[in-house]
Amino acid sequence: MSLGSTRSLQGWKELLQRRRAELADRLARSRRNRTPAIDRYTRSLAEHRTDSVERDLAWIDALIDGERPPAPPTEPTDRPQEQEQGATA
């Protein structure tokens, strides 16, 4: 992704969501097709690939979450008792 691009915010979000779907699919396939490793190196390489995809998914999830509008402020339902006593004194 080039951050210098003139893509709209919605375009970036769609791109991130597509990339996330691709990574999730890759992770599911690697877990589904897991075969016994021939040697320690091959097993380590497979684990490294899986770890990398999991980190990429977490990173993209954080980017997507950052694009969500903030939740509107809510009215507090319960005031602390200290504030109520201070208001009446």
PLY file of the C-alpha trace (Angstrom):
ply
format ascii 1.0
element vertex 89
property float x
property float y
property float z
element edge 88
property int vertex1
property int vertex2
end_header
0.00 0.00 0.00
1.25 3.41 -0.82
0.19 6.00 1.70
0.95 8.76 -0.81
-1.86 7.57 -3.02
-4.97 9.67 -3.56
-7.31 6.82 -2.63
-10.35 7.77 -0.64
-10.69 6.68 2.96
-13.35 4.19 1.91
-10.98 2.82 -0.73
-8.30 2.21 1.91
-10.78 0.50 4.18
-11.94 -1.80 1.37
-8.33 -2.60 0.49
-7.55 -3.45 4.11
-10.64 -5.63 4.38
-9.71 -7.53 1.19
-6.17 -8.04 2.47
-7.54 -9.23 5.80
-9.80 -11.77 4.06
-6.82 -13.06 2.03
-4.68 -13.45 5.14
-7.47 -15.16 7.09
-7.96 -17.59 4.21
-4.22 -18.30 4.05
-4.12 -18.94 7.79
-7.13 -21.27 7.65
-5.61 -23.23 4.75
-2.26 -23.60 6.49
-3.94 -24.87 9.65
-6.21 -27.21 7.70
-3.40 -28.63 5.56
-0.89 -29.05 8.36
1.19 -32.15 7.74
3.85 -33.64 9.95
7.12 -31.83 9.37
9.96 -33.83 7.90
12.55 -32.20 10.11
12.96 -29.51 12.71
13.84 -26.84 10.12
10.71 -27.50 8.03
8.51 -27.45 11.13
10.12 -24.21 12.29
9.62 -22.63 8.87
5.92 -23.56 8.86
5.49 -22.13 12.38
7.28 -18.94 11.35
4.95 -18.50 8.37
1.89 -19.05 10.56
3.16 -16.59 13.17
3.83 -13.99 10.47
0.31 -14.30 9.05
-1.18 -14.02 12.55
0.84 -10.83 13.22
-0.21 -9.38 9.86
-3.86 -10.11 10.68
-3.55 -8.39 14.06
-1.89 -5.38 12.42
-4.59 -5.07 9.76
-7.33 -5.49 12.39
-5.78 -2.58 14.32
-5.70 -0.45 11.15
-9.33 -1.25 10.37
-10.37 -0.50 13.97
-8.54 2.83 13.69
-10.69 3.75 10.68
-13.94 3.26 12.58
-15.54 6.47 13.78
-15.32 6.96 17.54
-18.36 5.95 19.53
-20.55 8.88 20.57
-20.12 9.91 24.20
-22.62 8.38 26.56
-24.32 9.99 29.51
-23.10 8.55 32.80
-25.85 6.49 34.40
-24.43 6.45 37.91
-22.66 9.36 39.53
-20.13 8.54 42.21
-21.53 9.10 45.67
-18.80 11.63 46.49
-20.01 14.01 43.76
-23.61 13.80 44.99
-22.60 14.64 48.56
-20.45 17.54 47.39
-23.34 18.97 45.35
-25.70 19.05 48.34
-23.24 20.50 50.84
0 1
1 2
2 3
3 4
4 5
5 6
6 7
7 8
8 9
9 10
10 11
11 12
12 13
13 14
14 15
15 16
16 17
17 18
18 19
19 20
20 21
21 22
22 23
23 24
24 25
25 26
26 27
27 28
28 29
29 30
30 31
31 32
32 33
33 34
34 35
35 36
36 37
37 38
38 39
39 40
40 41
41 42
42 43
43 44
44 45
45 46
46 47
47 48
48 49
49 50
50 51
51 52
52 53
53 54
54 55
55 56
56 57
57 58
58 59
59 60
60 61
61 62
62 63
63 64
64 65
65 66
66 67
67 68
68 69
69 70
70 71
71 72
72 73
73 74
74 75
75 76
76 77
77 78
78 79
79 80
80 81
81 82
82 83
83 84
84 85
85 86
86 87
87 88
